[in-house]
């Protein structure tokens, strides 16, 4: 397996556009407390990836997925996950029971980390594409989703009603379980949809296989 360093122009294009969306998201958001809670994970992830770039450059595919996920976080931080206008329109137009931007966010919470986790496991352990890689990747994604739910719970307990927009439960008593299920589905779908493309991006031999050998 050969290391695949991202072209510098692509790297700066992704980073520059993220900076622009971040600035926009911080201009008169729904409320600054929720905005800070929502954008902080994205900022931490960006800082970590920049910090490890020279030692562990990742594929352009992985960076692009992270870019999309962080933009989603910034948009959610600006409006809150329950008030994103497009998804309010979808709710009202199709008589849906809730604003589904929150569900999309948790789906992406599995979809994007699956490829990021997969790449790190391949580069650092290393693991070959196959059953164990799939199992460990899904486990990490589900574990991270559960950790995030615990983080939301902790924030809610410490701040009370101030965290209502951050939780985004919209009255669903099973919201936590649905969030973790969406993340797991997103992770599995990501591996099935992008596994072969990720192999090519990492210049790995062979095809992605879901079956446990």
N, C-alpha and C positions, 0 to 999 in steps of 0.2 A: 504494500500500500504506500503510495506516495502522498506527501503533504501537498495540499492544494491551497495556496495562499490567494486570498481575494485580491483582484486587481485594485490598485490604490484608488482609481477614479470611482469605481463602484462603491468602495468602502466609504469614501467621503460623500458621495451622493446620498447614500442611505443615512449617514450620520447628519448631514446637513438638512435633509428633509425632516428628520426626526426633531431636530432643534427648532425648525419652523413650526411644526405642529405643537411642540411643547410650549412655545411662546404663545401661540394662539390659545391653547387650552387654559393657560393661566390668566388670560384677560377676561375679567368678570365671569368666572365660572358660577355654577349654581350656588355653591358655597365653598369657601376655601378649605375648610376642614375635610370635607369629602374629597375635594380635589387632591389634597396632599396625601390622603390615604390611598387613593387610586393610582396616582402617578409615581409614588415612591418605589414600588416594586420594579417598574419599568426603568427608572433611573438607576437603581441598584444593578439590574441586569446589564444595562449598557456599560456601567462602570466596570463590572467584572469582565465583560467581554473585551473591553479596551485594555484592561490590565493584563489579560492572558494572551493578547493578540500576537505578540512577538514569539512567545513560547509555544502557543497552540493556536495557530491560525485555522479557522474553520472554513467550511465551504461557503460559497456565495449563496447556495440554496438555504443553508441554515441561517445565515445573516439576514437574508430576505424575509424568511419566516418570522424571525425575531422582530424585524422592522415592522411587519404587519401587526404582530401581536402588541407591540408597544404603542403603535398608533391607536389601536383599539382601546388600550388602557387610557391614553391621553384624552381620547374623545369621551370615554365613559367618565373620566374625571371632570371634564368640562360641564357635561350635562347632568351627570349621575346616570347610573345604569338603568334607572327606571324612567328617565325622561328624555332619552335620545329621540329627537324629532322624527326621523325616518321610521323608527320602530313604533313610535306612538301612532304614526299614520297607518302603518300596517295593522296595528291592533284595532284601530277604529274602523278602518276600511273593511277588514275581514272578520270583524267581530271576535277577535281573539281575547282570551281571558287575561292576558298580561302583556307588558312590553317585554319582548323576548331578547333584547340586547344582552341582558344578564346571562341568558342561556348560551348565546353565541360566545360571550366572554369566557364562560367555563368550558365550552367545547374547545375554544382556542387554547385554553389553559392545559389541555391535553394534547391537542394537535401539534402545537409548536414545540413544547418541551420534549415530545417524543423524538423528534429528529435531533434536537440539541443533545438529549441524553444518549441517543443511539450513537451519535458521532463521538462523544466523549468516551463512551464505553469501548468503542472500536479503537480509538486512538490510544487510550491510556491503559486498558487492561492487558492485552487487547482481546476482543471477542470477534469471532467471525459471524457473518450473517447466519441466522438459524434460530432454533427454538429458545436457547438460553438467552440470547440477545433480546428476543421479543419479550420473554417473560420478565427479565430485569428492567427493560425499558418501560413496560406497562406498570410494573411495581413502583418504579420511581415516580412516574407520572401520577399514579393514584395516591401514593404517599404524599407527594407535594400538594395535591388537591386537598387531602385530609388536613395537612398542616395549615393550608390557607383558611380552611373552614374554622379551625381552632383559633387562628389569628383573628378572624372576624368575630368569633365568639368572645375572645378576650377584649377586643376593642369595645364591643357592645356592652360588656359587663363593666368596663372602666368608665365609659362615657355616657351610658344610658341612651336616651332617645337621640342624642347627637349622632349616633352611628346608624340610624335607621336607613338613610340613603346609601350608606356604604354596604349594609347587609343586602338590601334590594330584595327582600323576601316577598314583597307584594302580597302578603297575606297567606302565603302557601306554607303550611306547617311542615311539608316535606321538602322545602327548598334546599336544605343542606344536602339531603340524599340525592336530589335531582342534580345539584351542582357537581357532585362527585361522579355521578353516572355520566353526565355530559362530558366531563374531563376524560373518563375512561373510554367512552365511545370515540371521542376526538383523537385520543392517542392511538387506538386500534385502527381507526380509519386512516390516520396519517401514515402508519407503517405499511398498510396495504396499498395506499395510493402512491406514496412517495418513496417506498423502499428501493425500487429499482433505480429511480432517478438519483437517489442519494448514493447508491453504490457507484453509479457512473461518476457522480460529482467527486467522490472520494477515490475514484480509480480502483475500485475493488473488483476482483475477479468473481464471476458467478452471478447468479440472480438471487433476489430476495426471496426467502422461503418462510412461510408462516408455520409450517409443520415442524413439530419437535422431532429431531433426528433420532 
